[in-house]
Amino acid sequence: MAAKRNRLDRAQDRTQVSEAGFLEYIEREIAAAEQEIAQLRQKIGVLVSLRDNFVKHPPEAALPAGRGFTSKQTLATEAIAEFLRQQKGPVPTMHLLDYLAQRGIKFGGRQPRNALSVLLSRSKLFKAHGRQGWTLAES
């Protein structure tokens, strides 16, 4: 009888451990889903901002003569334009790269800072201020 009771106790212990493991798993899944939702909300915010900016400023103003941007470059250009509208002075290129990274926009190439500078300098939307950084040309 005692052996049977010990087996029941051990089975009950395993059930409690597996329930605790299951609850930990569920908690991790919930946390991961909440993080994914937060990232999607942030992406939606950027996209809404880009849409609003697109309506206010036609894309022809952002395109250099004779050369079109890729969709990734256009996305980066629009995001930077929106960011610079909120700034009071020039913003260094590295800060703009950091801003793009925070928004999930990866700017590649062997030297992303130089590639971004080239992109901005070819656009009529932006004005360079040497080492101080960039502002909107309309400012």
C-alpha positions as CSV (number, residue, x, y, z in Angstrom):
1,M,0.0,0.0,0.0
2,A,2.8,2.4,0.9
3,A,4.6,1.7,-2.5
4,K,1.3,2.5,-4.3
5,R,1.0,5.8,-2.4
6,N,4.6,6.7,-3.2
7,R,3.9,6.2,-6.9
8,L,0.8,8.4,-6.7
9,D,2.8,11.1,-4.8
10,R,5.6,11.0,-7.5
11,A,3.0,11.1,-10.3
12,Q,1.3,14.1,-8.6
13,D,4.7,15.8,-8.3
14,R,5.5,15.3,-12.0
15,T,2.1,16.7,-12.9
16,Q,2.8,19.8,-10.8
17,V,6.2,20.2,-12.3
18,S,4.9,19.8,-15.9
19,E,2.1,22.3,-15.1
20,A,4.6,24.8,-13.8
21,G,6.7,24.2,-16.9
22,F,3.7,24.7,-19.1
23,L,2.8,27.9,-17.3
24,E,6.3,29.2,-17.8
25,Y,6.1,28.3,-21.5
26,I,2.8,30.1,-21.8
27,E,4.2,33.2,-20.0
28,R,7.2,33.3,-22.4
29,E,4.9,33.0,-25.4
30,I,2.7,35.8,-24.1
31,A,5.7,38.0,-23.6
32,A,7.0,37.3,-27.0
33,A,3.6,38.0,-28.6
34,E,3.4,41.3,-26.7
35,Q,6.8,42.3,-27.9
36,E,5.9,41.5,-31.4
37,I,2.7,43.5,-31.1
38,A,4.7,46.5,-29.8
39,Q,7.1,46.3,-32.7
40,L,4.1,46.1,-35.1
41,R,2.5,49.1,-33.5
42,Q,5.8,51.0,-33.9
43,K,5.9,50.0,-37.6
44,I,2.3,51.1,-38.1
45,G,3.2,54.4,-36.6
46,V,6.1,54.9,-39.0
47,L,3.9,53.8,-42.0
48,V,1.1,56.2,-41.0
49,S,3.6,59.0,-40.7
50,L,5.1,58.1,-44.1
51,R,1.6,58.0,-45.6
52,D,0.8,61.4,-44.2
53,N,4.1,62.8,-45.4
54,F,3.5,61.4,-48.8
55,V,0.2,63.1,-49.1
56,K,1.6,66.5,-48.0
57,H,4.8,66.3,-50.1
58,P,4.6,64.6,-53.5
59,P,7.3,62.1,-54.2
60,E,8.6,64.0,-57.2
61,A,10.2,66.5,-54.7
62,A,12.3,63.7,-53.2
63,L,13.6,62.1,-56.4
64,P,16.8,63.3,-58.0
65,A,16.7,64.1,-61.7
66,G,17.3,61.1,-63.9
67,R,17.6,58.6,-61.1
68,G,15.0,56.8,-59.0
69,F,15.2,55.5,-55.5
70,T,14.6,52.0,-54.4
71,S,11.6,51.5,-52.1
72,K,14.0,51.1,-49.1
73,Q,15.7,54.4,-50.0
74,T,12.3,56.1,-50.3
75,L,11.3,54.7,-47.0
76,A,14.5,56.0,-45.4
77,T,14.1,59.4,-47.0
78,E,10.6,59.8,-45.9
79,A,11.4,58.7,-42.3
80,I,14.3,61.1,-42.1
81,A,12.2,64.0,-43.5
82,E,9.6,63.3,-40.8
83,F,12.3,63.2,-38.1
84,L,14.0,66.4,-39.2
85,R,10.6,68.2,-39.2
86,Q,10.7,67.7,-35.4
87,Q,14.2,68.9,-34.9
88,K,15.4,72.5,-34.2
89,G,18.8,72.3,-35.9
90,P,21.1,70.2,-38.0
91,V,21.2,66.4,-37.1
92,P,24.5,64.5,-37.7
93,T,24.4,61.6,-40.2
94,M,25.2,59.0,-37.5
95,H,22.1,60.2,-35.5
96,L,20.0,59.8,-38.6
97,L,21.4,56.2,-39.0
98,D,20.5,55.5,-35.4
99,Y,17.0,56.8,-35.9
100,L,16.5,54.6,-38.9
101,A,17.8,51.6,-37.0
102,Q,15.3,52.3,-34.2
103,R,12.5,52.4,-36.7
104,G,13.6,49.0,-38.2
105,I,14.9,50.6,-41.4
106,K,18.4,49.1,-42.1
107,F,20.6,51.2,-44.2
108,G,23.3,48.9,-45.7
109,G,26.4,49.1,-47.7
110,R,30.0,48.8,-46.6
111,Q,29.9,52.4,-45.2
112,P,26.3,53.1,-44.3
113,R,27.1,56.7,-43.1
114,N,28.6,57.6,-46.5
115,A,25.8,55.8,-48.4
116,L,23.2,57.8,-46.4
117,S,25.1,61.1,-47.0
118,V,25.0,60.4,-50.7
119,L,21.3,59.6,-50.6
120,L,20.5,62.8,-48.7
121,S,22.7,65.0,-50.8
122,R,21.0,63.8,-54.0
123,S,17.6,64.7,-52.6
124,K,16.1,68.1,-52.9
125,L,14.4,67.7,-49.5
126,F,17.6,68.0,-47.5
127,K,20.3,70.6,-46.9
128,A,23.8,69.7,-45.7
129,H,25.5,71.8,-42.9
130,G,28.9,70.2,-43.0
131,R,29.8,68.3,-39.9
132,Q,26.8,69.7,-38.1
133,G,24.5,67.5,-40.1
134,W,21.3,67.8,-42.1
135,T,18.1,69.8,-42.0
136,L,15.2,70.0,-44.4
137,A,15.9,72.3,-47.4
138,E,12.6,74.1,-46.6
139,S,13.8,75.1,-43.1
